[in-house]
Amino acid sequence: MTTLKTIVSVGAFALLALLPGITPAPAQTAPPPYGPPIGIENARRIMAAAEADASKNNWAVVIAIIDSGGHIVMLHRSDNTQLSSIDIAQGKAKTALMFKRPTKVLDDAIQAGGGGLRFLALKDIVPLEGGLPIVMDGKIVGAIGVSGVLSAQDAQIARSGIDGLK
């Protein structure tokens, strides 16, 4: 039985293949498969590292960590962060999870115009930089999304979180 999650993932991957300059990776470098959901201890390590980077830079952000099924595991909202960042951070995480890629890939495709504008027609994606899949033991166990500052800064915080696993 085909699940909706599989259909969305395959459809999104096929859409990426249609865009100029974005082709599916060869089989040997295909995106990793989904794995078991991230555990709370690893989520805490990621969150602590992401929070430390945001705090060091005095950036008010929302950090969302979801598991491989797309369910929220942890959410941090700095004082005085705009409320819209809650949904945006979760959306970035879900988009990174569904597409098995950093959300910057979609952001870049839209900025390039042409076929990349097709992403604007997809429901429930947030194609803005700042979402990353979380890969452990070669499998996607979840994703992190950050919102509240410039997209490149959001991505920096997300990357710091991922680096907290090392």
Summary of the structure (lengths in Angstrom):
residues: 166
radius of gyration: 15.2
end to end distance: 36.8
largest distance: 48.0
contacts: 561
relative contact order: 0.22
helix: 49%
strand: 17%
